Amino acid sequence: MSAIWVVERTASRRFPYRVTIEQGGRLVLALRTQGRWPGPGAQIFCIRETELDPAEPLEEVERAAVANLVRVGRKLVVTLDRGSRKRCEFLSVQKPRKNGAGELEQIFFRTETGIRAHRSRSRIELRTTDTIPVRVVIDSLERYPWKFPGATVERRKLAAGDYALLDRERVVAVVERKSFDNLLADFGQIQALHQQLADLAGHAAAALVIEADYRDFLDPKRLDGRWPAPHAARVLAEIAALHPTLPVIYAGNRKLANLWTWRFFRAVAAGARSPEPQLVLEVARRYDAAPREPGLDDRVRAAILAELPVPFAMSELAARFHTEKPARLRRVLNQLVRAGRVQRVGTGRGAKWARTEGDGRTGGR
């Protein structure tokens, strides 16, 4: 199901734009942003939208189809279906509040040029420290299994693959091991091999790890008459073509295949246990982030729409916010007038203001 990227202009000076990604009539992401698109080398600060006022005046300024939408660690990576300004990402960072009361989510809207210019461009996403527990299950049919130093290792029958990584009792990664001779033997039962690999590819994190180099399958001396080199090349190409989501790793030898798998499992374990919040929420899931603290404009709107008497004079609004400039209070009031939520009552110095009802009548009249 295709997703749609929408940018709207808001009445807020601090966050003048609203960026949303919609899919199937539901919001996948909704952010208030300080800019429409980051400039060269720049990034834009955003806040997650937790509640939308249906009466807020919004002006659509941009709409585009989303070609690709994927979560990578703490980032939501977006590719738009257009010729320019098409690649961006939203990075979510959790930082302690200054008063020590919990944490605050910060979201940054970045483009490729901005990422390249940022000082953290070389920092890896996952912290694969030794303190992260790793629990590995080895299939009971493995005769000479690989080693996973420091991990908790179990032996039992696996539904798919030869090695699996567990997060509690859930399988989060699977690896199918093939030696050079094993894979050559499977060439004779290619349909069964495809079924095996399709099952493997059904897992979110999986790989086919081969204890040989790709060139070994094209070497007539290594093949030793078991299969013609052109046929072996066609089989390997077919594996990649029919299972495009399954990584095929030509590790070179047993030791490097073991090392690659161990590093892979540790990276997946780090991602599963990462304390960083997930920016991407599944379609149809409600946002559960804590509401942001209201700013001055929000407090003025609340006073006008719910707290002041009906009708009220401008002097009453100024008395409520006596430390603020009258021009700013009048700007918020005028925004509500343009939105049809407030109406002027009377003229001249005796003019007052009243909230409008849903049918267009003025409250208090």
N, C-alpha and C positions, 0 to 999 in steps of 0.2 A: 504494500500500500504506500503510495507516494506521500511525501510530506511537503508542507508549504512553509516558506520563510516569509514573515510579514514584519515590516517596520512601520510604526505609527508615531506621529508627532504628538506630544502631550502638552499640557499647559504648565508643567513644572519647569522652573529655571534650572534646578539642580540636576534633574534627570529628564531632559527634554524628549527622550525617545523611549518607546516600548518595543522590544524585539520578542517575537513569539515564533515558535515552530509548532505547527498544527499537523496532526495526522489522523485521518479518519474522523474529523470533526472534534477531536480532543486535543487539548494542549499537552505537548511533550515538554515544552520549556517556555517560561514567561519571565522576562527580565526587564527592569528599568535601567536604561543606559545613559551615559553622559555624552554619547555621540552616536551618529548613524553608522559609521564605519571607521575603524582606526586608520590614522594617517601613517605615512612611512616611518617605521621605527617606533611607533607609539602603541600604547594599549589603553583601553577604556575601562574605567571602573563601573561595575554594575551591582545591582542588588536584586535578589530574587523577589518576584512579585507574589505576595501571599493572598491578596484579595483585590479583585477588580471592581471598581465602582462602575456599574453599568451606565450611569448617567454622565460619566466623565467624557468631555469632548476629545475625541481622538481623530487625527487626520492621517489616513493611510498615505505613505510616501513611497513605499516599495513593496513589491511582492515577487517572489521567485520560487521555482520548484527546487526541492532539495535532491541533489543527485546521490549524496551519500551522507549518512549520519551514523557515527560510531563512537563508543566510549573507549578511551584509552587512558587507563589509570584515573587520574583526577581531572581529566579533560573530556569535553564533548567536542569532537572534531566534526566540522560541517563543511561539505562541498556543495556549492550551489550550481544549478544547471544554467550557467551563463558564461559569456566569454571573458569577462574581467571581474575583479573583486569577487572571486568565487570561493576562496579557501580561507577559513578562519577557525578559531577554536575558543572555547570558554573554559578557563582554568579556575577551579574552585580550590580555595585555600582556607583552612581553619586556623584562626589565630586567637590567643587568649585576650579577653577583654581587659582594658586598662585597669578597671576596678577589681579585677580578679574574679568576677562573678561569671564563670562559664566561658564559653568560646563564641567567637563571632565569625560568620562565614563571609569571605570576601571573594568576589568573582571578577575575573579580568577577561575582557574581550580583546583577542589578539589576532593578528594576521601573520602570515609567513615572514614578512619583512620585519615585523615587530619582534617575532621570536628570535630571529637571527641577531637582532641588535641587543637583545636582553642578556644580562650577565649570566643568567642560569641556563644558557643554551646548551652547555655541555653536561649538565647535571642529569643523571639517569633518573628514571621515574620510580623505580622500585628499590627499596632498601633491603637487600638480601643479607641480613645480619645473621650471625650464628644463634641469636636468641629466639628466632622464629622457629617454632617446632615443625618438624617435617615427618610425616607418617607415610610410609611407602608400603604398598602391598605387592608382593611378587607372586605371579601365577604359579600354582603348585606343579605345573608341568615343566617349568624351566629347570633344566638339568644343571647348568653351570651359570647361575644368575650373576648379574652385575652387583657391585658393591655400592653402598650409600652410607659413607661414614658420618656418624652423628645423627642419623635418622632412626626413628623407630620403625623396624622392619617386621612385616608379617608375611606368612605364606598361606595362600588359599586360592581357590579357583576364581578366576576373573571372568566376567561375562564378555569382556573385550580387551584386547591388548595383553601384553606380557607384564607390564608394570603400571601401577596406578598410584596416584597421590590422593590421600584422603584429607578432607577438612571435617573433623569430627567423624561422622559416618558417611559423609557424602563424597563420592568420587568427583574430583575437580580437574584431574588431568590423567591422560592415558597415553602410553607409548607402546607401539608394536616394534619389537626387535627382529631384525632380519640379518643373518649372516650372508655372505656372498653365496654360499652353497644353498642355504635355505631359500633364498629368493629365486635362484635358478631352478630349483625343484618346483617352486610355485608356478613357474612359467608353464608347466605342463598341466596345471589346473587353474587356468587364468580366471574362469568364471567364479570359482570358489574364492580366489584371492580378491576379486572385486567385491564380493559379498562381505568378506572380512574387513576390507578397508572402508566400505560404506558404513559398517557398524562402528568402526573406529572414528570416522569423521563425524558421527552423530554427537560426539562429546564436544563441549565448548572449547576445551584445550586438549589437543591430541597431536601426535606426530608418528610418522613411520621413520624409524632410525635404522640406517643400513650400515653394517660394519665393513664398508668398502667404499672406494671412490667410484664415481660415475664412469671414469675411463676404464675401470676394470671390466665393465660389462661390454666394452667395445674392443677388448683385447683378445684376439683369437687364441693366443697362448693361454690366457687365464680361462677362457671358455672351454678349451680343451675338447672341442668337438661336440659339446653338449647342446649348444644352440649357435646358430650363425649370428655374428655380431649385428648385422642389420635387423634381425628379428628381435634381439635383445633391446636394441635401441627403440624399436617400435613399441615393445611392451612397456618400457619405462615412460615413453611419451604418452601412452594410453593411460597409464596410472595417473599421471599428472593431469591429463585432460578430463578424465571421468571423476576425479576426486579433487576439484580445484581448491577446496577449503582445507585440505589435509596437507600440512607441510611434509615434504620428503627430504630427509637429511642424509646426505652421503658423508658420513663421519670419517671414513678412511680406514678405521680399524676398530677393534673391540674396545680398546682403552679410551679412544676419543668418543666413541658412541656412548660409553658409560658416563664419561665426563659431561657430554652435552646434555644427556638426560637428567643427570643430577642437578646441573645448573638450571635447566628448564623447570624441574620440580620446585627448586628453591625460589625461583622467580614467581611461579604461580602461587606458591604458599605465601610469599610476601604480599602479592596483590590481594589474596583472599583475607589476610589479616591486617591489611593497611588501615590505620586509624583515620586516614583522610576521608572526608565525606564523599559520597557519590553525587556528582553533579547531574548525571543523567537519570531521570526517573522514567519508569516504564509508562507507556501510553495508558491512560485512564487512571493512573495513580494520583491521588490528591497531594498537593504540596503540604508537607508537614513541618517546614522550617518555622522557627519562632518569628512572629511579626516584628518588623523593624520599629524602632522608636519613632514616634511621629515628629516631623519637623514643624517649623513655624506655620508654613502654609497649610499643613494638615490640621493643626490646632485651630487656625482661623476658620477653616472650612467647617470644622466640627462645631465651633461656637455659633457660626451663622446658621447652620442647618439644623441644629438641635438644642442649643443652650440659651441663646438670647431670646427675649420676649418677642412676640409677634403682634404688630410690626415693631421694628427697632430702629433707632436713629443711629446715624454714623457716630455720634458722640458716645453712644453706649458701647459700640464696638471698639472705639479708640480707648475708652476707659478700661475695657477688659484687657487690652494689650497696650498699656500706657508707655511701655519702654520701647515700643516699635514705631517706625516711621509710618505716618498716615498713608503715604503713597503706596507702601507695600500692602497695607490692609485694603486699600481701595482697589489695588490690582486683583487681589483674590476675590473681592466682591464682584468686580466686573467680569471675571472669569465665570462666576456662577450665574451672573445675569445672562451672559452669552449662551450658557448651557441651558437656560430656561428654568433654572432651579430657584432663582430669586427674582423678584419683581419690585420695581419702584412704586411707592404709594404716595401720591401728592407731588407737589412741585416746590421749588424754591428752598428756603432755609428750613421749612417745616416738613420737607420730604422725609419719608421713612422707607424702610425696606421690609419685605415680607417673603416668606418661603412660598413657593407655588405648589399646588397640589397636583396629583397625577392627571386631573382632567383640565388643567390650565387655569383653575380658579386661584385667587390669591388668598392665602391663609390670613385670618384676622380681619377680613373685610366684611 
